[in-house]
Amino acid sequence: MPRHLRLPLAAALLPLVLTACGASASDDGSTSEGRDPDTLVVAAIPSENSTSLAQQYAPVIKLLEAETGKKVQMQKATSYAAVIEAQRAHKADVALYGPLSYVVAKDSGVGVKLAGALVTAKGETPGYQSYGITRGDAKDIKSLADFKGHKVCFVDPTSTSGYLYPQAGLLKAGVKPGDYTKVMAGGHDASALSVASGDCDAGFAFDTMVDSDLIKQGKLKKGRLKTVWKSTEIPGSPAAVSTDLTASLQKKIVDAFLTKANADYMESKGWCSGDGCKIDDNWGFVAVKDSDYDSVRAACDTTKDAQCKDGS
């Protein structure tokens, strides 16, 4: 993957990002020690089931305000490329990334420091897998090599587990993009359900979507799908703090994510209760390091995919 490559979408996105993301550089509290803004801007993409970012991250907002003594503003972004450019332009102080978009930001020269990655439950390691799936009764598809000649559902070109890792897996199995009919389902649930219904012969979705989520929701019967491929471990979605903030402010933010941005602590403070304390259906954040994301870089090296350059 090219290092320190300026994002192709930067010129187009930057005016939008600057307009949307609040305070300008002239009123961000800059000192010789770094930026120390009165309001922290946290850029993120809302989940499919969220009505608003403020609702989705309400306990985290309260936590960061308590730990830093500053106001916290959630900034909605329509793409990870916009999140990257907001942080590059010093218009976002904290960003919530996907694994691929973090790598694009870091390797294209954006000044970011990891503040932790999400885990679904306490004690887990941050990571998950992409599954290659077909119908449970399919006789002709037993591996990725058998996807050749079939209609294959992916999630979206921007998805790490729903496109990037599957593309790398297919290429390693000797299956090239022109060897199958590609369908973008638009979501992990839609991809899995399209395979189950027969709209696609095979497809990809992240692990728990196949193993439990859709089954618990009553949308998929157990055994309707079978898994014929599992990716290597995909690192968890991280939070990253801008390194142009003062060192003391960076430390407060990172410490807050690593020690207190979890359902147990935030419920103990009375900021939320039950599932309302989960962060996008996750328990909270745990420590990660940049080298944990080298598998994403390896997938980019294999696929040479355009998303590895622009992060959109």
C-alpha positions as CSV (number, residue, x, y, z in Angstrom):
1,M,0.0,0.0,0.0
2,P,1.4,3.5,-0.9
3,R,2.6,5.4,2.1
4,H,2.0,9.1,2.7
5,L,-0.2,9.4,-0.4
6,R,-2.5,12.3,-0.4
7,L,-6.1,11.3,-0.6
8,P,-7.7,11.7,-4.1
9,L,-10.9,12.9,-2.7
10,A,-9.3,15.6,-0.5
11,A,-9.9,18.5,-2.8
12,A,-13.5,17.7,-3.3
13,L,-14.3,16.9,0.3
14,L,-12.3,19.6,2.2
15,P,-14.7,22.5,1.6
16,L,-17.6,20.3,2.8
17,V,-15.7,19.2,5.8
18,L,-14.6,22.6,6.8
19,T,-18.1,24.0,6.6
20,A,-19.6,21.1,8.6
21,C,-17.2,20.6,11.4
22,G,-17.4,23.7,13.5
23,A,-14.7,26.0,14.8
24,S,-12.0,27.2,12.5
25,A,-8.3,27.0,13.3
26,S,-8.2,30.6,14.4
27,D,-10.4,29.9,17.4
28,D,-9.2,26.4,18.4
29,G,-7.2,27.5,21.4
30,S,-3.8,26.9,19.7
31,T,-0.7,27.5,21.8
32,S,3.0,26.7,21.3
33,E,2.2,23.3,23.0
34,G,-0.6,22.4,20.6
35,R,-4.3,22.9,20.1
36,D,-6.5,23.2,23.2
37,P,-10.0,23.9,22.0
38,D,-13.0,24.7,24.2
39,T,-15.1,22.2,22.3
40,L,-13.9,18.8,21.2
41,V,-15.3,17.6,17.9
42,V,-15.7,13.9,17.5
43,A,-16.3,12.8,13.9
44,A,-18.1,9.5,13.1
45,I,-20.5,7.8,10.7
46,P,-23.8,6.9,12.3
47,S,-24.8,3.2,12.5
48,E,-27.7,1.9,10.4
49,N,-29.9,1.6,13.4
50,S,-29.1,5.0,15.0
51,T,-31.4,8.0,14.8
52,S,-28.6,10.4,15.6
53,L,-24.9,10.4,16.6
54,A,-25.8,12.3,19.8
55,Q,-28.1,9.5,20.8
56,Q,-25.7,6.7,19.7
57,Y,-22.8,8.1,21.6
58,A,-24.5,9.9,24.5
59,P,-22.7,8.1,27.3
60,V,-19.3,8.6,25.6
61,I,-20.1,12.3,25.2
62,K,-20.8,12.6,28.9
63,L,-17.6,10.7,29.7
64,L,-15.3,12.9,27.6
65,E,-16.9,16.1,28.9
66,A,-16.3,14.8,32.5
67,E,-12.7,13.8,31.9
68,T,-11.6,16.8,29.8
69,G,-13.8,19.6,31.2
70,K,-14.7,20.6,27.7
71,K,-17.9,20.5,25.6
72,V,-18.1,17.6,23.2
73,Q,-19.8,17.9,19.8
74,M,-20.5,14.9,17.6
75,Q,-20.0,15.6,13.9
76,K,-21.8,13.4,11.5
77,A,-19.9,12.3,8.4
78,T,-21.3,10.7,5.3
79,S,-18.1,8.7,4.5
80,Y,-14.9,7.7,6.1
81,A,-13.1,9.8,3.6
82,A,-14.8,12.8,5.1
83,V,-13.8,11.7,8.6
84,I,-10.2,11.4,7.4
85,E,-10.2,14.9,5.9
86,A,-11.8,16.5,8.9
87,Q,-9.0,15.1,11.1
88,R,-6.4,16.1,8.5
89,A,-7.7,19.7,8.5
90,H,-7.8,19.9,12.3
91,K,-11.6,20.1,12.3
92,A,-12.1,16.9,14.2
93,D,-10.2,16.2,17.4
94,V,-11.3,12.6,17.8
95,A,-12.4,10.2,15.0
96,L,-14.2,6.9,15.1
97,Y,-12.8,4.9,12.2
98,G,-13.2,1.5,10.6
99,P,-10.1,-0.6,10.4
100,L,-9.4,0.3,6.7
101,S,-10.1,4.0,7.1
102,Y,-7.7,4.2,10.1
103,V,-5.0,2.7,8.0
104,V,-5.6,5.1,5.2
105,A,-5.6,8.1,7.6
106,K,-2.4,7.0,9.3
107,D,-0.5,5.9,6.2
108,S,-1.4,9.1,4.3
109,G,0.2,11.3,6.9
110,V,-2.8,12.3,9.1
111,G,-1.5,13.0,12.6
112,V,-3.4,10.4,14.7
113,K,-2.8,8.3,17.8
114,L,-4.8,5.2,18.6
115,A,-7.1,5.6,21.6
116,G,-8.5,2.1,21.7
117,A,-10.7,-0.2,19.6
118,L,-14.1,-1.6,20.2
119,V,-14.9,-5.0,21.6
120,T,-18.3,-6.6,21.9
121,A,-17.9,-8.0,25.4
122,K,-15.6,-7.4,28.4
123,G,-12.4,-9.5,28.3
124,E,-12.5,-10.0,24.5
125,T,-9.8,-9.0,22.1
126,P,-10.7,-6.4,19.5
127,G,-11.2,-8.2,16.2
128,Y,-13.6,-10.2,14.1
129,Q,-13.7,-12.2,10.9
130,S,-15.3,-12.1,7.5
131,Y,-17.3,-15.2,6.5
132,G,-17.7,-16.6,3.0
133,I,-21.2,-18.1,2.9
134,T,-23.6,-20.1,0.8
135,R,-26.9,-21.8,1.3
136,G,-26.9,-24.7,3.7
137,D,-28.1,-27.1,1.0
138,A,-25.7,-25.9,-1.7
139,K,-23.7,-28.9,-3.1
140,D,-21.5,-27.1,-5.6
141,I,-19.9,-24.5,-3.3
142,K,-17.4,-25.8,-0.8
143,S,-14.7,-23.2,-0.8
144,L,-13.9,-19.7,-2.2
145,A,-12.5,-21.4,-5.4
146,D,-16.1,-22.5,-6.1
147,F,-17.4,-18.9,-6.1
148,K,-16.2,-18.8,-9.7
149,G,-19.0,-18.6,-12.2
150,H,-21.6,-17.6,-9.5
151,K,-23.5,-14.6,-8.4
152,V,-21.7,-13.3,-5.3
153,C,-23.0,-10.8,-2.8
154,F,-20.6,-8.3,-1.2
155,V,-21.6,-5.6,1.3
156,D,-20.1,-2.3,0.0
157,P,-16.8,-1.3,-1.7
158,T,-16.0,0.6,1.5
159,S,-16.4,-2.4,3.8
160,T,-13.3,-4.0,5.4
161,S,-15.0,-7.3,6.2
162,G,-17.7,-7.2,3.5
163,Y,-15.4,-6.4,0.5
164,L,-11.6,-5.8,1.1
165,Y,-10.8,-9.1,3.0
166,P,-13.2,-11.1,0.7
167,Q,-11.4,-9.7,-2.4
168,A,-8.1,-10.7,-0.9
169,G,-9.4,-14.1,-0.1
170,L,-10.8,-14.7,-3.6
171,L,-7.6,-13.6,-5.2
172,K,-5.5,-16.0,-3.1
173,A,-8.0,-18.7,-4.1
174,G,-7.3,-18.0,-7.7
175,V,-10.7,-16.3,-8.3
176,K,-10.4,-13.0,-10.2
177,P,-13.0,-10.2,-10.2
178,G,-14.2,-11.1,-13.7
179,D,-14.8,-14.7,-12.8
180,Y,-18.1,-14.1,-11.0
181,T,-21.0,-11.7,-11.0
182,K,-20.6,-9.0,-8.3
183,V,-23.6,-7.7,-6.3
184,M,-23.4,-5.0,-3.7
185,A,-26.0,-5.8,-1.1
186,G,-25.6,-2.6,0.9
187,G,-25.3,-4.2,4.3
188,H,-24.0,-7.3,6.1
189,D,-27.5,-8.3,6.9
190,A,-28.7,-7.8,3.3
191,S,-25.8,-9.8,2.0
192,A,-26.5,-12.8,4.2
193,L,-30.2,-12.7,3.6
194,S,-29.7,-12.4,-0.1
195,V,-27.7,-15.6,0.0
196,A,-30.3,-17.3,2.2
197,S,-33.1,-16.4,-0.2
198,G,-31.2,-17.5,-3.3
199,D,-30.8,-14.0,-4.8
200,C,-27.0,-14.6,-4.6
201,D,-25.3,-18.0,-4.8
202,A,-22.7,-17.0,-2.3
203,G,-21.6,-14.0,-0.4
204,F,-19.8,-12.4,2.5
205,A,-20.7,-10.9,5.9
206,F,-19.0,-10.5,9.3
207,D,-19.0,-13.4,11.7
208,T,-21.7,-12.6,14.2
209,M,-24.1,-11.5,11.6
210,V,-24.1,-15.0,10.3
211,D,-23.6,-16.9,13.5
212,S,-26.1,-15.1,15.8
213,D,-27.4,-11.6,14.9
214,L,-29.9,-12.6,12.2
215,I,-30.9,-15.8,14.0
216,K,-31.7,-13.8,17.2
217,Q,-33.7,-11.3,15.2
218,G,-35.8,-14.1,13.8
219,K,-34.7,-13.3,10.2
220,L,-32.7,-16.4,9.6
221,K,-33.1,-20.0,10.5
222,K,-30.1,-21.9,11.9
223,G,-28.5,-24.0,9.2
224,R,-30.0,-22.0,6.4
225,L,-26.4,-20.7,5.7
226,K,-23.1,-22.5,5.8
227,T,-19.7,-21.0,6.1
228,V,-17.1,-22.1,3.6
229,W,-14.4,-19.6,4.4
230,K,-13.2,-17.5,7.3
231,S,-10.8,-14.6,7.0
232,T,-7.8,-14.0,9.1
233,E,-8.6,-11.8,12.2
234,I,-9.7,-8.3,11.3
235,P,-8.6,-5.7,13.9
236,G,-11.4,-3.8,15.7
237,S,-12.7,-0.4,14.8
238,P,-10.6,2.2,16.5
239,A,-10.9,5.6,18.0
240,A,-8.0,8.0,17.1
241,V,-7.1,11.3,18.7
242,S,-5.4,14.1,16.8
243,T,-1.7,14.5,17.7
244,D,-1.7,18.3,17.2
245,L,-3.7,18.6,20.5
246,T,-1.7,19.4,23.6
247,A,0.0,16.4,25.1
248,S,-2.0,16.7,28.3
249,L,-5.3,16.8,26.4
250,Q,-4.3,13.8,24.3
251,K,-3.6,11.9,27.5
252,K,-6.9,12.7,29.0
253,I,-8.8,11.6,25.9
254,V,-6.8,8.3,25.5
255,D,-7.0,7.5,29.2
256,A,-10.8,8.1,29.1
257,F,-11.2,5.7,26.2
258,L,-9.0,3.0,27.6
259,T,-10.1,3.0,31.2
260,K,-13.7,4.3,31.3
261,A,-15.3,4.2,27.8
262,N,-17.1,1.0,28.5
263,A,-20.6,0.0,29.5
264,D,-19.7,-1.0,33.1
265,Y,-18.1,2.3,34.0
266,M,-20.7,4.5,32.3
267,E,-23.6,2.7,33.9
268,S,-21.9,3.0,37.3
269,K,-21.9,6.8,36.8
270,G,-25.6,6.8,36.0
271,W,-25.1,8.1,32.5
272,C,-27.0,5.2,31.0
273,S,-28.6,1.8,31.8
274,G,-28.6,-1.6,30.2
275,D,-28.2,-1.7,26.5
276,G,-28.2,2.1,26.4
277,C,-24.7,1.9,27.8
278,K,-23.4,0.0,24.8
279,I,-21.3,1.9,22.2
280,D,-22.8,0.9,18.8
281,D,-23.8,-2.5,20.3
282,N,-20.3,-2.9,21.8
283,W,-19.1,-3.2,25.4
284,G,-16.4,-0.6,25.1
285,F,-12.8,0.2,24.1
286,V,-9.5,-1.7,24.8
287,A,-5.9,-0.9,24.0
288,V,-4.5,-1.6,20.5
289,K,-1.3,-0.7,18.6
290,D,-0.7,0.4,15.1
291,S,1.0,-2.9,14.1
292,D,-2.3,-4.7,14.9
293,Y,-3.6,-3.2,11.6
294,D,-0.8,-4.6,9.5
295,S,-3.2,-7.3,8.2
296,V,-5.3,-4.6,6.7
297,R,-2.3,-3.3,5.0
298,A,-1.5,-6.8,3.7
299,A,-5.0,-7.1,2.3
300,C,-4.5,-3.8,0.5
301,D,-1.2,-5.0,-0.9
302,T,-3.0,-8.1,-2.2
303,T,-6.0,-6.3,-3.8
304,K,-4.5,-3.0,-4.8
305,D,-8.1,-1.7,-4.2
306,A,-8.9,1.9,-4.7
307,Q,-10.5,2.2,-1.3
308,C,-7.0,1.6,0.2
309,K,-6.0,5.0,-1.2
310,D,-9.1,7.2,-0.5
311,G,-10.8,5.5,2.4
312,S,-14.2,6.4,1.2
